[in-house]
Amino acid sequence: MDTRNKYEKSIEHMNEMLPYVIQEWDVKAKFLKKKHDRLIAEGFTEEQALEIVKTRPIFE
C-alpha cells in the first residue's frame, strides 16, 4: 500500500517529468526566437515583433 501523501507523489511525478519539460522549453524557445526574427525580417519593428511574440500563442 502506498502511504505517501499527495504532495510527495506530486513531487515525485514532477521529478520524473523534468527532463521532458526541459526539452519542451528548449523547443519552444527556439520557435519563439525564430518567430521573432522572422517577423522582423518581414518588416515588423523590434517592438512590434516582441509584442506579437508576447501576446500570441506559441504555436498558431
DRENNUMAR-681546 format. One record per residue: residue number from 1; x, y, z of N, C-alpha, C in turn. Coordinates in Angstrom, 3 decimals, padded with zeros to 6 digits. Layout:
! residues N
R, seq, n_xx, n_yy, n_zz, ca_xx, ca_yy, ca_zz, c_xx, c_yy, c_zz
R, NUM, X, Y, Z, X, Y, Z, X, Y, Z;
...
***
This chain:
! residues 60
R, seq, n_xx, n_yy, n_zz, ca_xx, ca_yy, ca_zz, c_xx, c_yy, c_zz
R, 1, 000.848, -001.186, 000.000, 000.000, 000.000, 000.000, 000.887, 001.241, 000.000;
R, 2, 000.536, 002.185, -000.826, 001.307, 003.424, -000.935, 000.806, 004.412, 000.118;
R, 3, 001.658, 004.710, 001.091, 001.244, 005.586, 002.185, 001.747, 007.018, 002.019;
R, 4, 002.421, 007.302, 000.891, 002.897, 008.664, 000.682, 001.713, 009.603, 000.490;
R, 5, 001.889, 010.819, 000.945, 000.790, 011.769, 000.774, 000.804, 012.348, -000.646;
R, 6, -000.227, 013.084, -000.980, -000.365, 013.583, -002.354, 000.775, 014.530, -002.737;
R, 7, 001.348, 015.253, -001.790, 002.441, 016.166, -002.108, 003.715, 015.412, -002.459;
R, 8, 003.995, 014.364, -001.729, 005.164, 013.530, -002.029, 005.014, 012.897, -003.411;
R, 9, 003.834, 012.418, -003.722, 003.587, 011.816, -005.032, 003.706, 012.862, -006.137;
R, 10, 003.213, 014.052, -005.872, 003.279, 015.127, -006.859, 004.727, 015.514, -007.147;
R, 11, 005.531, 015.619, -006.114, 006.947, 015.956, -006.279, 007.669, 014.863, -007.054;
R, 12, 007.373, 013.621, -006.743, 007.989, 012.505, -007.462, 007.619, 012.568, -008.943;
R, 13, 006.356, 012.834, -009.220, 005.901, 012.928, -010.612, 006.609, 014.079, -011.333;
R, 14, 006.735, 015.234, -010.685, 007.419, 016.368, -011.301, 008.878, 016.037, -011.604;
R, 15, 009.538, 015.341, -010.696, 010.926, 014.942, -010.923, 011.055, 013.977, -012.098;
R, 16, 010.065, 013.098, -012.258, 010.079, 012.172, -013.387, 009.877, 012.907, -014.707;
R, 17, 009.064, 013.947, -014.691, 008.722, 014.686, -015.905, 009.756, 015.758, -016.285;
R, 18, 010.592, 016.172, -015.357, 011.501, 017.294, -015.567, 012.330, 017.209, -016.845;
R, 19, 012.964, 016.092, -017.162, 013.754, 016.057, -018.409, 012.916, 016.345, -019.656;
R, 20, 011.680, 015.885, -019.660, 010.803, 016.110, -020.808, 010.334, 017.561, -020.874;
R, 21, 010.082, 018.147, -019.730, 009.665, 019.544, -019.675, 010.808, 020.442, -020.164;
R, 22, 012.025, 020.155, -019.767, 013.177, 020.937, -020.219, 013.325, 020.836, -021.729;
R, 23, 013.159, 019.652, -022.276, 013.222, 019.501, -023.736, 012.129, 020.331, -024.405;
R, 24, 010.943, 020.353, -023.818, 009.841, 021.147, -024.370, 010.197, 022.629, -024.353;
R, 25, 010.783, 023.120, -023.259, 011.176, 024.522, -023.168, 012.202, 024.869, -024.228;
R, 26, 013.145, 023.962, -024.467, 014.163, 024.196, -025.497, 013.524, 024.384, -026.867;
R, 27, 012.575, 023.536, -027.197, 011.892, 023.627, -028.490, 011.086, 024.920, -028.567;
R, 28, 010.363, 025.250, -027.518, 009.556, 026.469, -027.519, 010.435, 027.714, -027.628;
R, 29, 011.564, 027.728, -026.933, 012.469, 028.876, -027.001, 013.015, 029.070, -028.408;
R, 30, 013.401, 027.992, -029.054, 013.894, 028.080, -030.429, 012.801, 028.594, -031.361;
R, 31, 011.598, 028.086, -031.184, 010.485, 028.506, -032.026, 010.201, 029.992, -031.837;
R, 32, 010.147, 030.456, -030.578, 009.868, 031.861, -030.306, 010.934, 032.773, -030.895;
R, 33, 012.189, 032.383, -030.806, 013.278, 033.179, -031.375, 013.147, 033.257, -032.886;
R, 34, 012.870, 032.137, -033.528, 012.682, 032.124, -034.985, 011.479, 032.982, -035.385;
R, 35, 010.396, 032.877, -034.626, 009.197, 033.662, -034.924, 009.515, 035.153, -034.830;
R, 36, 010.192, 035.558, -033.768, 010.591, 036.954, -033.566, 011.467, 037.437, -034.722;
R, 37, 012.484, 036.662, -035.041, 013.405, 037.055, -036.112, 012.694, 037.143, -037.457;
R, 38, 011.784, 036.223, -037.701, 011.064, 036.205, -038.980, 010.125, 037.395, -039.097;
R, 39, 009.489, 037.774, -038.001, 008.630, 038.956, -038.020, 009.432, 040.201, -038.380;
R, 40, 010.609, 040.338, -037.815, 011.472, 041.477, -038.130, 011.893, 041.420, -039.597;
R, 41, 012.249, 040.247, -040.075, 012.650, 040.088, -041.479, 011.506, 040.465, -042.431;
R, 42, 010.277, 040.298, -041.978, 009.111, 040.628, -042.806, 008.697, 042.086, -042.677;
R, 43, 009.435, 042.861, -041.877, 009.186, 044.300, -041.816, 008.607, 044.839, -040.531;
R, 44, 008.339, 043.974, -039.566, 007.865, 044.464, -038.280, 009.035, 045.089, -037.524;
R, 45, 008.739, 046.085, -036.695, 009.788, 046.662, -035.861, 010.108, 045.686, -034.727;
R, 46, 011.206, 045.944, -034.049, 011.583, 045.133, -032.885, 010.455, 045.129, -031.853;
R, 47, 009.906, 046.312, -031.601, 008.838, 046.437, -030.612, 007.587, 045.669, -031.043;
R, 48, 007.223, 045.786, -032.322, 006.052, 045.063, -032.818, 006.260, 043.551, -032.735;
R, 49, 007.440, 043.107, -033.162, 007.737, 041.671, -033.126, 007.677, 041.150, -031.694;
R, 50, 008.259, 041.879, -030.776, 008.245, 041.453, -029.377, 006.822, 041.392, -028.835;
R, 51, 006.013, 042.383, -029.166, 004.630, 042.394, -028.695, 003.840, 041.217, -029.276;
R, 52, 004.051, 040.916, -030.548, 003.367, 039.778, -031.173, 003.779, 038.479, -030.493;
R, 53, 005.062, 038.311, -030.272, 005.553, 037.081, -029.630, 005.016, 036.967, -028.202;
R, 54, 004.943, 038.085, -027.499, 004.474, 038.069, -026.114, 002.981, 037.772, -026.000;
R, 55, 002.193, 038.238, -026.969, 000.748, 038.180, -026.791, 000.054, 037.061, -027.573;
R, 56, 000.736, 036.447, -028.504, 000.110, 035.409, -029.307, 000.515, 034.034, -028.801;
R, 57, -000.291, 033.012, -029.058, 000.095, 031.656, -028.664, 001.405, 031.246, -029.338;
R, 58, 002.145, 030.387, -028.705, 003.431, 029.944, -029.265, 003.220, 029.291, -030.617;
R, 59, 002.288, 028.374, -030.703, 002.010, 027.694, -031.972, 000.593, 028.059, -032.389;
R, 60, 000.483, 028.748, -033.533, -000.855, 029.054, -034.033, -001.008, 028.538, -035.429;
***
